[in-house]
Amino acid sequence: MDDFHRDTWAEIDLDAIYDNVANLRRFLPTGTNIMAVVKANAYGHGDAEVANTALEAGASYLAVAFLDEALALRKKGLAAPILVLGASRPEDVSLAAEHRIALTVFRLDWLEKAAALYQGSAPVYFHLKMDTGMGRLGVKDERETKQMAALIERHPHFILEGVYTHFATADEINTDYFSYQYDRFLSMLEWLPFRPPLVHCANSAATLRFPDRAFNMVRFGISMYGLAPSPSIKPLLPYELKEAFSLHSRLVHVKKLQPGEKVSYGATYTAQAEEWIGTIPIGYADGWLRRLQHFHVLVDGKKAPIVGRVCMDQCMIRLPGPLPVGTKVTLIGRQGDEVISIDDVARHLDTINYEVPCLISYRVPRIFFRNKRIMEVRNAVGRVGTNA
Ligand SMILES: Cc1ncc(COP(=O)(O)O)c(C=O)c1O
């Protein structure tokens, strides 16, 4: 690959993203809109590429966490409506309106400030967030909710496009708290003088488990990327998800160690016999964390343990034999019959699968595949090549 100059890269299978959204489209009741959640650079996959693919496959709305993420998508030519799920600043309402970016509102004082500051004439779209039990963002008070709805209705340019809430436990087997939040949302909706056009509550877990309780829009994040929202509900998922993210590197150095010779900082690893050790150019600054010492990678179709401490930019693996420099190493993905899934990495790190692709840093170029061919390559500074 001559589009970048580093032997470590992530491959993003946009066909998998497409299929995950298209399958959802078929699964959901007709009339349910799909909002593709592409915050955090599409969970580390690549914001614009994932957004375009999701829209092609049947999503009609995008969601991000911050206004800057929405503006970045606009800069990359995305024209679909975008909702900012997190808190924005009232000073930035004009900027959002100018770019047809909808904002989340959850405080009356914020809305009053935004109304006082807004000088434009473009419509400003709001989604009112209700806190039904997540305890993060959202209005909880009936009077405040009614005052907010009234202010928006009165304002010549403000539009209440949506109302929503977020579940805390939709990915758990026990559905008591989920049901409590759902019922609370139903009763809180009654506080509004009218139903806005878009009503949404379901993340991936709720979408896939309770499609009949999705109102008219779902916010589809983790499962768009082919990942189960939690290990416990994985067996309950209604159709197979396709993982889109894989991570690869190449051997840049191979050496034979004699018994007793050491590897990496702290000299924590000692060769027990004559061993072949390979160096790969990926480390904790790429998001391949130090805690992945004792985990493994795939090389030559077999598992190879990570030995010694993971360094900032490199780590070492014990090879099954004297493999040539340049041999491909798979850190996440498949080689032959062996697979390392994002869930495997998450389990080793004692965390959730969401965190793993988000951790893989800007330093690792993303290669996007569509229709099984390389479509585009992006590194830290942007697009560096395309075969399309
Ligand atoms: C408000 C909100 N809605 C939807 C999502 C998507 O959730 P998931 O990735 O579980 O589908 C998130 C993700 O964290 C979120 O914060």
The ligand as an ORCA input file, in Angstrom:
! r2SCAN-3c Opt
* xyz 0 1
  C     -28.073      9.588     23.648
  C     -27.577      8.387     22.918
  N     -28.378      7.772     22.053
  C     -27.987      6.683     21.363
  C     -26.734      6.150     21.528
  C     -26.344      4.912     20.773
  O     -26.266      3.817     21.642
  P     -25.781      2.413     21.112
  O     -24.390      2.611     20.641
  O     -25.846      1.548     22.336
  O     -26.699      2.006     20.030
  C     -25.859      6.743     22.442
  C     -24.540      6.157     22.629
  O     -23.900      6.216     23.611
  C     -26.288      7.898     23.149
  O     -25.479      8.508     24.026
*
